[in-house]
Amino acid sequence: MHQPYRLHVGRLRFLLAAPGLAVALALAPGLHAQEATPGTIKVETHSSKWDYPKELKVPEGSRTHIVQKGDTLWDLSGKYLGNPYAWPQIWELNQWIKDPHWIYPGDPLIIDLTRAVATAGSVPDSVSNLQPDQRRLDSSALRRPELAFAFQDFIQLPFLAPQGAEAHYKSQGAFTLTSNRREDRRLLLEGETVYMNGGSEQGVKVGDRFLVLKTVARKLVHPTASKRHLGDVVQQVGVVRVITVQNKGSVATIERCLDGVEVGDHLVRFTEPANIPLQLRTDTGDPVKVAPGAAVVVFARDEHQHTAAGDMIIVDKGGNDGLKVGDVLLAVRVKTFPVGPDDDKKGATETTTHYLGQVIVVRTEAQTATCRVLRSNEEIRMGDTLTR
Protein backbone atom coordinates (compact mmCIF):
# COMPACT_ATOMS: atom_id res chain seq x y z
CA MET A 1 0.00 0.00 0.00
CA HIS A 2 2.40 2.73 -0.92
CA GLN A 3 0.71 5.00 1.60
CA PRO A 4 2.36 8.45 1.69
CA TYR A 5 3.19 8.05 5.37
CA ARG A 6 4.59 4.54 5.26
CA LEU A 7 8.13 3.27 5.01
CA HIS A 8 9.04 -0.31 4.12
CA VAL A 9 11.88 -1.39 6.35
CA GLY A 10 13.87 -4.29 5.00
CA ARG A 11 10.95 -6.39 3.81
CA LEU A 12 12.75 -9.70 3.84
CA ARG A 13 10.91 -12.64 2.34
CA PHE A 14 11.64 -15.91 4.09
CA LEU A 15 13.87 -18.34 2.24
CA LEU A 16 11.13 -20.91 2.03
CA ALA A 17 13.18 -24.08 1.82
CA ALA A 18 13.69 -25.58 5.27
CA PRO A 19 17.37 -25.65 6.31
CA GLY A 20 18.82 -29.05 5.59
CA LEU A 21 21.81 -30.90 6.87
CA ALA A 22 24.53 -28.72 5.37
CA VAL A 23 26.47 -27.28 8.30
CA ALA A 24 30.01 -25.95 8.20
CA LEU A 25 32.51 -28.62 9.24
CA ALA A 26 34.97 -26.29 10.92
CA LEU A 27 36.03 -27.27 14.41
CA ALA A 28 33.94 -25.76 17.16
CA PRO A 29 35.88 -23.44 19.45
CA GLY A 30 34.95 -25.46 22.52
CA LEU A 31 31.83 -23.59 23.55
CA HIS A 32 28.69 -25.41 24.62
CA ALA A 33 24.98 -24.71 24.72
CA GLN A 34 24.18 -22.70 27.79
CA GLU A 35 21.36 -21.25 29.77
CA ALA A 36 21.49 -17.49 29.90
CA THR A 37 19.92 -15.01 32.23
CA PRO A 38 18.79 -11.70 30.73
CA GLY A 39 21.79 -9.48 30.09
CA THR A 40 24.75 -9.32 27.74
CA ILE A 41 27.26 -12.08 27.02
CA LYS A 42 30.47 -11.92 24.98
CA VAL A 43 30.90 -14.29 22.04
CA GLU A 44 34.24 -16.01 21.55
CA THR A 45 36.02 -15.20 18.28
CA HIS A 46 35.63 -18.03 15.78
CA SER A 47 35.61 -18.80 12.05
CA SER A 48 32.23 -18.06 10.45
CA LYS A 49 30.94 -16.84 7.11
CA TRP A 50 28.52 -14.55 8.93
CA ASP A 51 29.13 -11.28 10.73
CA TYR A 52 28.00 -12.74 14.05
CA PRO A 53 27.38 -10.40 17.01
CA LYS A 54 30.41 -10.01 19.27
CA GLU A 55 28.11 -9.32 22.21
CA LEU A 56 24.69 -10.85 22.62
CA LYS A 57 21.78 -9.33 24.53
CA VAL A 58 19.64 -12.08 26.02
CA PRO A 59 15.97 -11.12 26.54
CA GLU A 60 13.85 -12.51 29.34
CA GLY A 61 12.42 -15.93 28.56
CA SER A 62 15.25 -16.72 26.14
CA ARG A 63 18.46 -18.74 26.18
CA THR A 64 21.61 -18.88 24.10
CA HIS A 65 22.90 -21.82 22.13
CA ILE A 66 26.45 -21.94 20.77
CA VAL A 67 26.38 -23.94 17.55
CA GLN A 68 28.21 -27.26 17.66
CA LYS A 69 29.48 -29.34 14.77
CA GLY A 70 26.47 -31.12 13.21
CA ASP A 71 23.80 -28.69 14.48
CA THR A 72 21.00 -27.51 12.17
CA LEU A 73 18.18 -25.04 12.79
CA TRP A 74 15.83 -27.95 12.17
CA ASP A 75 17.32 -30.03 14.99
CA LEU A 76 17.64 -27.09 17.37
CA SER A 77 14.01 -26.15 16.81
CA GLY A 78 12.99 -29.71 17.65
CA LYS A 79 15.14 -29.67 20.78
CA TYR A 80 14.16 -26.30 22.22
CA LEU A 81 10.72 -25.54 20.72
CA GLY A 82 9.39 -29.09 20.47
CA ASN A 83 8.74 -28.82 16.72
CA PRO A 84 11.44 -28.92 14.01
CA TYR A 85 9.05 -27.22 11.58
CA ALA A 86 9.24 -24.08 13.76
CA TRP A 87 12.87 -23.44 12.66
CA PRO A 88 11.97 -20.04 11.06
CA GLN A 89 11.18 -18.73 14.54
CA ILE A 90 14.83 -19.24 15.55
CA TRP A 91 16.08 -17.75 12.30
CA GLU A 92 13.96 -14.61 12.58
CA LEU A 93 15.52 -13.85 15.99
CA ASN A 94 19.04 -14.22 14.55
CA GLN A 95 18.83 -12.24 11.33
CA TRP A 96 22.61 -11.90 10.97
CA ILE A 97 22.44 -15.47 9.56
CA LYS A 98 21.83 -14.71 5.89
CA ASP A 99 21.26 -18.30 4.75
CA PRO A 100 19.64 -20.72 7.25
CA HIS A 101 21.14 -23.70 5.44
CA TRP A 102 24.51 -22.73 6.90
CA ILE A 103 25.33 -22.20 10.56
CA TYR A 104 28.88 -22.49 11.85
CA PRO A 105 30.36 -23.99 15.03
CA GLY A 106 30.76 -21.16 17.51
CA ASP A 107 27.89 -19.09 16.09
CA PRO A 108 25.66 -17.79 18.90
CA LEU A 109 21.88 -18.19 18.70
CA ILE A 110 19.13 -16.57 20.74
CA ILE A 111 16.23 -19.00 21.27
CA ASP A 112 12.94 -17.71 22.66
CA LEU A 113 11.75 -20.48 24.99
CA THR A 114 8.34 -18.82 25.43
CA ARG A 115 7.51 -20.02 21.91
CA ALA A 116 7.99 -23.67 22.83
CA VAL A 117 4.43 -24.19 24.09
CA ALA A 118 2.90 -22.56 21.02
CA THR A 119 4.96 -24.56 18.55
CA ALA A 120 5.06 -27.95 20.28
CA GLY A 121 3.20 -30.69 18.49
CA SER A 122 1.78 -30.30 14.99
CA VAL A 123 4.70 -32.22 13.52
CA PRO A 124 3.79 -34.06 10.29
CA ASP A 125 3.16 -37.77 10.79
CA SER A 126 5.89 -38.59 8.26
CA VAL A 127 8.59 -37.47 10.70
CA SER A 128 6.93 -37.37 14.12
CA ASN A 129 8.13 -40.83 15.24
CA LEU A 130 11.58 -40.84 13.66
CA GLN A 131 14.79 -40.58 15.63
CA PRO A 132 17.34 -37.89 14.64
CA ASP A 133 19.72 -40.38 13.01
CA GLN A 134 16.85 -41.87 10.99
CA ARG A 135 15.79 -38.46 9.77
CA ARG A 136 19.29 -37.75 8.54
CA LEU A 137 19.16 -40.84 6.34
CA ASP A 138 16.01 -39.58 4.66
CA SER A 139 16.61 -36.00 3.64
CA SER A 140 13.21 -35.81 1.94
CA ALA A 141 11.58 -36.19 5.37
CA LEU A 142 13.60 -33.21 6.61
CA ARG A 143 13.02 -30.76 3.83
CA ARG A 144 9.92 -28.86 2.92
CA PRO A 145 10.34 -27.26 -0.48
CA GLU A 146 8.46 -24.20 0.69
CA LEU A 147 6.28 -22.82 3.45
CA ALA A 148 3.01 -21.38 2.25
CA PHE A 149 2.77 -19.05 5.26
CA ALA A 150 5.33 -18.20 7.94
CA PHE A 151 5.97 -15.61 10.65
CA GLN A 152 7.39 -13.08 8.19
CA ASP A 153 4.10 -13.17 6.30
CA PHE A 154 2.04 -13.00 9.48
CA ILE A 155 3.46 -9.63 10.54
CA GLN A 156 2.59 -8.11 7.16
CA LEU A 157 -0.95 -9.48 6.91
CA PRO A 158 -3.84 -7.14 6.00
CA PHE A 159 -7.48 -7.93 6.76
CA LEU A 160 -10.85 -6.26 6.36
CA ALA A 161 -12.77 -4.80 9.32
CA PRO A 162 -16.29 -4.43 7.90
CA GLN A 163 -17.49 -2.53 10.96
CA GLY A 164 -14.64 -0.02 10.65
CA ALA A 165 -11.17 0.04 12.17
CA GLU A 166 -12.07 1.86 15.38
CA ALA A 167 -14.95 -0.51 16.10
CA HIS A 168 -12.59 -3.45 15.51
CA TYR A 169 -9.98 -2.08 17.90
CA LYS A 170 -12.63 -1.52 20.56
CA SER A 171 -14.03 -5.03 20.16
CA GLN A 172 -10.52 -6.47 20.64
CA GLY A 173 -9.80 -4.38 23.75
CA ALA A 174 -6.83 -2.83 21.96
CA PHE A 175 -4.31 -0.55 23.61
CA THR A 176 -2.56 2.35 21.84
CA LEU A 177 1.08 3.28 21.33
CA THR A 178 1.04 6.73 22.90
CA SER A 179 4.69 7.81 22.62
CA ASN A 180 8.23 6.72 21.90
CA ARG A 181 11.59 7.41 23.50
CA ARG A 182 13.01 9.32 20.53
CA GLU A 183 10.26 11.83 19.86
CA ASP A 184 12.08 13.17 16.80
CA ARG A 185 11.32 9.90 15.01
CA ARG A 186 7.95 9.16 13.45
CA LEU A 187 8.59 5.75 11.89
CA LEU A 188 9.96 3.34 14.49
CA LEU A 189 12.09 0.26 13.88
CA GLU A 190 13.09 -2.93 15.68
CA GLY A 191 14.73 -2.44 19.07
CA GLU A 192 13.21 0.98 19.74
CA THR A 193 11.41 1.79 22.98
CA VAL A 194 7.71 2.69 22.93
CA TYR A 195 5.05 3.51 25.51
CA MET A 196 1.50 2.18 25.69
CA ASN A 197 -1.64 3.08 27.62
CA GLY A 198 -2.18 -0.30 29.29
CA GLY A 199 -0.64 -1.31 32.61
CA SER A 200 -1.08 -3.62 35.56
CA GLU A 201 -4.61 -2.36 36.16
CA GLN A 202 -5.49 -3.69 32.69
CA GLY A 203 -3.76 -7.02 33.28
CA VAL A 204 -0.53 -6.24 31.40
CA LYS A 205 2.59 -8.07 32.67
CA VAL A 206 6.29 -7.92 31.93
CA GLY A 207 7.04 -10.22 28.98
CA ASP A 208 3.59 -9.87 27.40
CA ARG A 209 3.70 -9.59 23.63
CA PHE A 210 1.32 -7.51 21.54
CA LEU A 211 0.61 -7.42 17.82
CA VAL A 212 0.83 -3.94 16.28
CA LEU A 213 -2.12 -2.96 14.06
CA LYS A 214 -2.34 -0.03 11.66
CA THR A 215 -5.28 1.31 9.63
CA VAL A 216 -4.12 1.41 6.01
CA ALA A 217 -7.31 2.03 4.01
CA ARG A 218 -10.72 3.40 4.92
CA LYS A 219 -14.10 2.75 3.31
CA LEU A 220 -12.74 0.28 0.80
CA VAL A 221 -14.92 0.12 -2.33
CA HIS A 222 -15.50 -3.10 -4.29
CA PRO A 223 -13.68 -2.84 -7.66
CA THR A 224 -16.62 -4.21 -9.68
CA ALA A 225 -19.56 -2.24 -10.98
CA SER A 226 -21.42 -2.58 -7.66
CA LYS A 227 -18.93 -0.21 -5.96
CA ARG A 228 -20.29 -1.27 -2.59
CA HIS A 229 -18.42 -0.28 0.57
CA LEU A 230 -16.57 -3.17 2.24
CA GLY A 231 -15.10 -1.56 5.37
CA ASP A 232 -11.63 -0.49 6.55
CA VAL A 233 -8.40 -2.38 5.94
CA VAL A 234 -6.25 -3.06 9.00
CA GLN A 235 -2.73 -4.43 8.72
CA GLN A 236 -0.49 -6.28 11.15
CA VAL A 237 2.91 -4.55 11.14
CA GLY A 238 4.94 -5.93 14.03
CA VAL A 239 5.24 -7.32 17.54
CA VAL A 240 6.23 -5.52 20.77
CA ARG A 241 7.28 -7.03 24.09
CA VAL A 242 6.55 -5.35 27.46
CA ILE A 243 9.67 -4.64 29.56
CA THR A 244 8.30 -2.43 32.36
CA VAL A 245 4.77 -2.22 33.79
CA GLN A 246 3.22 0.62 35.77
CA ASN A 247 -0.35 1.05 36.96
CA LYS A 248 -1.93 2.52 33.83
CA GLY A 249 0.87 2.35 31.27
CA SER A 250 3.79 0.20 30.18
CA VAL A 251 7.15 0.46 28.45
CA ALA A 252 7.77 -1.95 25.57
CA THR A 253 10.36 -2.64 22.90
CA ILE A 254 9.65 -3.30 19.23
CA GLU A 255 10.65 -6.94 18.90
CA ARG A 256 9.89 -7.48 15.21
CA CYS A 257 8.60 -5.35 12.35
CA LEU A 258 8.96 -5.16 8.59
CA ASP A 259 7.14 -1.85 8.22
CA GLY A 260 7.53 1.30 10.27
CA VAL A 261 5.62 1.33 13.57
CA GLU A 262 4.08 4.71 14.50
CA VAL A 263 2.69 6.42 17.58
CA GLY A 264 -1.07 5.98 17.39
CA ASP A 265 -0.90 2.39 16.18
CA HIS A 266 -2.98 -0.11 18.15
CA LEU A 267 -1.96 -3.19 20.14
CA VAL A 268 -3.82 -6.46 20.62
CA ARG A 269 -2.72 -9.59 22.44
CA PHE A 270 -0.29 -11.65 20.40
CA THR A 271 -0.79 -15.35 19.69
CA GLU A 272 2.04 -17.26 18.02
CA PRO A 273 0.97 -18.13 14.44
CA ALA A 274 1.39 -21.56 12.90
CA ASN A 275 3.47 -22.16 9.80
CA ILE A 276 1.47 -23.63 6.90
CA PRO A 277 3.30 -26.16 4.69
CA LEU A 278 2.92 -25.64 0.95
CA GLN A 279 0.57 -27.84 -1.07
CA LEU A 280 0.03 -26.74 -4.67
CA ARG A 281 -2.82 -27.75 -6.96
CA THR A 282 -2.23 -29.46 -10.27
CA ASP A 283 -5.57 -28.74 -12.00
CA THR A 284 -4.22 -25.61 -13.68
CA GLY A 285 -4.88 -26.32 -17.36
CA ASP A 286 -6.73 -23.77 -19.49
CA PRO A 287 -9.59 -23.15 -19.62
CA VAL A 288 -10.01 -23.12 -15.85
CA LYS A 289 -13.46 -24.12 -14.63
CA VAL A 290 -14.82 -21.38 -12.39
CA ALA A 291 -17.01 -22.58 -9.53
CA PRO A 292 -20.29 -20.76 -8.78
CA GLY A 293 -19.85 -17.92 -6.31
CA ALA A 294 -16.11 -17.56 -6.95
CA ALA A 295 -14.21 -14.83 -5.08
CA VAL A 296 -12.97 -11.55 -6.52
CA VAL A 297 -9.75 -9.73 -5.57
CA VAL A 298 -10.72 -6.45 -3.87
CA PHE A 299 -7.48 -5.27 -2.23
CA ALA A 300 -3.72 -5.82 -2.39
CA ARG A 301 -1.10 -5.01 0.21
CA ASP A 302 0.71 -1.72 -0.48
CA GLU A 303 -2.14 -0.77 -2.84
CA HIS A 304 -0.51 -2.73 -5.64
CA GLN A 305 -2.62 -2.81 -8.78
CA HIS A 306 -0.76 -5.96 -9.80
CA THR A 307 0.44 -8.69 -7.44
CA ALA A 308 2.89 -11.56 -7.68
CA ALA A 309 4.21 -14.44 -5.54
CA GLY A 310 4.55 -13.52 -1.87
CA ASP A 311 2.07 -10.65 -1.97
CA MET A 312 -1.04 -10.45 0.21
CA ILE A 313 -4.51 -9.87 -1.19
CA ILE A 314 -8.06 -9.64 0.18
CA VAL A 315 -11.03 -11.29 -1.54
CA ASP A 316 -14.77 -10.74 -1.23
CA LYS A 317 -15.66 -14.20 0.09
CA GLY A 318 -15.04 -15.56 3.57
CA GLY A 319 -16.09 -17.98 6.26
CA ASN A 320 -19.79 -17.59 5.49
CA ASP A 321 -19.01 -18.79 1.96
CA GLY A 322 -17.15 -21.88 3.16
CA LEU A 323 -13.59 -20.56 2.82
CA LYS A 324 -11.19 -21.72 5.52
CA VAL A 325 -7.52 -21.22 6.35
CA GLY A 326 -5.36 -23.51 4.23
CA ASP A 327 -7.64 -23.57 1.18
CA VAL A 328 -5.69 -23.16 -2.07
CA LEU A 329 -7.54 -21.20 -4.76
CA LEU A 330 -6.78 -20.75 -8.45
CA ALA A 331 -6.48 -17.20 -9.79
CA VAL A 332 -8.30 -16.90 -13.11
CA ARG A 333 -8.90 -14.16 -15.67
CA VAL A 334 -11.95 -14.15 -17.91
CA LYS A 335 -11.19 -13.33 -21.56
CA THR A 336 -13.76 -12.34 -24.16
CA PHE A 337 -12.64 -12.39 -27.79
CA PRO A 338 -14.32 -11.67 -31.15
CA VAL A 339 -15.27 -14.55 -33.45
CA GLY A 340 -17.34 -12.90 -36.19
CA PRO A 341 -16.15 -11.85 -39.65
CA ASP A 342 -14.55 -8.46 -40.13
CA ASP A 343 -17.84 -6.91 -41.21
CA ASP A 344 -19.79 -8.42 -38.30
CA LYS A 345 -21.90 -5.54 -37.02
CA LYS A 346 -23.23 -7.48 -34.04
CA GLY A 347 -19.76 -8.16 -32.64
CA ALA A 348 -20.07 -11.90 -32.04
CA THR A 349 -17.80 -13.05 -29.20
CA GLU A 350 -16.77 -16.07 -27.15
CA THR A 351 -15.60 -16.17 -23.55
CA THR A 352 -12.89 -18.32 -21.99
CA THR A 353 -10.68 -18.35 -18.91
CA HIS A 354 -6.97 -18.73 -18.33
CA TYR A 355 -4.85 -19.62 -15.32
CA LEU A 356 -2.93 -16.83 -13.53
CA GLY A 357 -1.61 -18.49 -10.37
CA GLN A 358 -2.46 -19.95 -6.96
CA VAL A 359 -3.16 -18.38 -3.57
CA ILE A 360 -3.68 -19.79 -0.09
CA VAL A 361 -6.26 -18.54 2.42
CA VAL A 362 -4.44 -17.40 5.58
CA ARG A 363 -7.21 -15.57 7.46
CA THR A 364 -10.98 -15.51 7.17
CA GLU A 365 -13.62 -13.05 8.27
CA ALA A 366 -17.35 -13.67 7.83
CA GLN A 367 -17.54 -12.16 4.34
CA THR A 368 -13.90 -11.66 3.30
CA ALA A 369 -10.59 -13.49 3.45
CA THR A 370 -6.89 -12.68 3.26
CA CYS A 371 -4.76 -14.77 0.90
CA ARG A 372 -1.05 -15.08 0.15
CA VAL A 373 -0.01 -15.47 -3.48
CA LEU A 374 1.92 -18.75 -3.86
CA ARG A 375 2.57 -18.83 -7.59
CA SER A 376 1.82 -16.47 -10.46
CA ASN A 377 2.32 -16.91 -14.20
CA GLU A 378 0.96 -13.41 -14.70
CA GLU A 379 0.36 -10.50 -12.38
CA ILE A 380 -2.94 -10.81 -10.53
CA ARG A 381 -5.10 -7.67 -10.75
CA MET A 382 -7.93 -6.12 -8.80
CA GLY A 383 -11.17 -7.75 -9.98
CA ASP A 384 -9.58 -11.04 -11.02
CA THR A 385 -11.40 -14.22 -10.02
CA LEU A 386 -10.29 -16.81 -7.45
CA THR A 387 -11.98 -20.19 -7.64
CA ARG A 388 -11.83 -23.43 -5.68
Secondary structure by P-SEA (a helix, b strand, c coil): ccccccccccccccccccccccccccccccccbbbbccbbbbbcbbbbccccccbbbbcccbbbbcccccccaaaaaaaccccccaaaaaaaacccccccccccccbbbbbccccccccccccccccccccaaaaaacccccccccccccaaaaaabbbbccccaaaaaaaacccccccccccccccccccbbbbbcccccccccccbbbbbbbbccccccccccccccbbbbbbbcbbbbbcccccccccccccccccccccccccccccbbbbbbbbbbcccccccccccbbbbbcccccccccccccbbbbccccccccccccbbbbbbbbbbbbccccccccccccccccccbbbbbccccccccccccccccccccccccccc
